[in-house]
Amino acid sequence: MSEDSARRIAALQAKLDKKLGPEYISQRPGPGGGPKLTYAEGWKIINLANEVFGFNGWCSNVVSITTDFVDYSEESRRYNVGVSAIVRVTLRDGVFHEDVGYGLLENSKSKGAALDKCKKEAVTDAVKRTLRNFGNLLGNCLYDKSYTQEVIKIKVPPVCTSALLYSGRSFS
């Protein structure tokens, strides 16, 4: 391995070892009203992957997607749907990870809409779970409960300024 390659890999590893800042972290109620779950939204993790690896430095592929169940209740006339997906994320140099994700929707009026939402949710969940295998910065730190308990206490300043917004008039 060349010195330049070793230096680039070390710099990338140093980035991936950092933990997510509070602006990347969200919380929602846990199942059945249990303790809050701490997570990162899919679009934020994808933006980070683009920042870390470059927009053309990584890709994701759906290895498989399986409809686990579609249950219809004659009584409520509603659908309950569950879908699992396996996604592979590959870096430019060929290194890859795979992981599974799940999508679930209960009490849907439409079978098609339920399947659509569940497939998207399963793939997004699998992409997030796969990217976390590359390091803390891409979400692995969220599995460290002592870290999440501390980081959620940090107040996040607003980040939206006009300089960050795209306008078609920006480019001449």
C-alpha positions in Angstrom: 0.0 0.0 0.0 1.3 3.4 -0.9 2.0 6.1 1.7 -0.8 8.3 0.1 -3.3 5.4 0.3 -2.4 4.7 3.9 -2.8 8.4 4.7 -6.2 8.6 3.1 -7.4 5.5 4.9 -6.2 6.8 8.2 -8.0 10.2 7.6 -11.2 8.3 6.7 -11.0 6.1 9.7 -10.4 9.1 12.0 -13.7 10.7 10.6 -15.6 7.4 11.0 -14.4 7.1 14.6 -16.1 10.4 15.6 -19.5 10.2 17.2 -22.6 11.9 15.8 -23.4 15.4 17.0 -26.7 16.2 18.6 -28.0 17.8 15.4 -28.1 14.3 13.8 -30.0 12.6 16.6 -33.8 12.3 17.0 -36.0 10.6 19.6 -39.4 9.0 19.4 -41.6 7.1 21.8 -40.7 3.5 22.3 -43.1 0.6 21.5 -46.1 0.4 23.8 -45.2 3.7 25.5 -41.8 2.4 26.7 -38.7 4.5 27.0 -37.8 6.8 24.1 -35.8 5.4 21.2 -32.8 7.4 20.0 -32.1 7.2 16.2 -30.8 9.1 13.2 -33.1 9.9 10.3 -32.3 8.1 7.0 -31.7 11.3 5.0 -29.2 12.6 7.6 -27.2 9.4 7.5 -27.2 9.4 3.7 -26.0 13.0 3.6 -23.2 12.1 6.0 -22.2 9.1 3.9 -22.1 11.5 0.9 -20.0 13.9 2.9 -17.6 11.2 4.2 -17.2 9.0 1.1 -18.2 11.5 -1.7 -21.5 11.4 -3.6 -19.9 8.9 -6.0 -17.7 7.1 -3.4 -20.4 4.6 -2.3 -23.5 2.9 -3.5 -26.3 0.8 -2.1 -28.0 -2.2 -3.6 -31.1 -4.1 -2.5 -29.9 -7.7 -2.2 -33.4 -9.0 -1.3 -36.8 -7.7 -0.3 -39.4 -10.0 1.2 -43.0 -9.4 2.0 -43.2 -11.2 5.4 -46.9 -10.9 5.7 -50.0 -9.1 4.4 -52.9 -9.6 6.7 -56.4 -8.3 6.0 -59.1 -8.0 8.6 -62.6 -8.4 7.3 -63.9 -6.8 10.5 -61.9 -3.6 10.3 -61.3 -3.7 6.5 -57.7 -2.8 7.1 -54.3 -4.2 6.2 -51.3 -5.1 8.4 -48.1 -5.5 6.4 -44.5 -6.4 7.2 -41.5 -6.3 4.8 -37.8 -7.1 5.3 -34.9 -6.0 3.1 -31.2 -6.8 2.9 -29.0 -4.0 1.5 -25.4 -4.0 0.6 -23.4 -0.8 0.7 -20.2 -0.8 -1.3 -17.4 1.7 -1.2 -15.4 2.8 -4.3 -12.6 0.5 -3.3 -14.9 -2.6 -3.2 -15.2 -2.8 0.6 -18.8 -3.6 1.5 -21.2 -4.4 4.4 -24.7 -5.9 4.4 -27.5 -5.7 6.9 -31.2 -6.2 7.3 -34.0 -3.6 7.7 -37.7 -3.9 8.5 -40.8 -2.0 7.6 -44.2 -2.5 9.3 -47.5 -0.8 8.9 -50.7 -1.7 10.8 -54.2 -0.6 10.2 -53.8 0.6 6.6 -56.9 1.3 4.4 -54.9 0.5 1.2 -52.9 -2.7 0.5 -50.8 -0.9 -2.1 -50.0 2.1 0.0 -49.0 -0.2 2.9 -46.7 -2.3 0.7 -45.1 0.9 -0.7 -44.5 2.4 2.7 -43.2 -0.8 4.2 -40.8 -1.5 1.3 -39.3 2.0 1.5 -39.1 1.8 5.3 -37.4 -1.6 5.1 -34.8 -0.4 2.6 -34.1 2.9 4.4 -33.7 1.0 7.7 -31.3 -1.5 6.0 -29.3 1.3 4.5 -28.9 3.0 7.9 -28.1 -0.3 9.6 -25.5 -1.2 6.9 -23.8 2.2 7.0 -23.4 2.0 10.8 -21.1 -0.9 10.2 -18.5 1.6 8.8 -18.2 3.4 12.1 -19.6 5.7 14.8 -20.1 8.7 12.5 -22.6 6.8 10.4 -24.7 5.7 13.4 -22.9 2.9 15.3 -22.5 5.3 18.3 -26.3 5.2 18.8 -25.9 1.7 20.2 -23.8 3.1 23.0 -26.5 3.9 25.6 -24.2 6.0 27.9 -23.3 8.2 24.9 -26.9 8.6 23.8 -28.0 9.5 27.3 -25.5 12.4 27.3 -25.7 13.7 23.8 -29.5 14.1 23.9 -29.0 16.6 26.7 -27.1 19.0 24.4 -29.2 21.8 22.9 -29.0 22.1 19.1 -28.9 25.6 17.6 -31.0 26.2 14.5 -29.0 25.4 11.4 -31.1 26.8 8.6 -29.6 30.0 7.1 -30.3 31.4 3.7 -26.7 30.6 2.7 -27.5 26.9 3.1 -30.6 27.0 0.8 -30.4 26.3 -2.9 -32.0 28.7 -5.3 -32.0 28.3 -9.0 -30.9 31.9 -9.2 -27.7 31.1 -7.4 -26.0 29.8 -10.5 -25.6 32.0 -13.6 
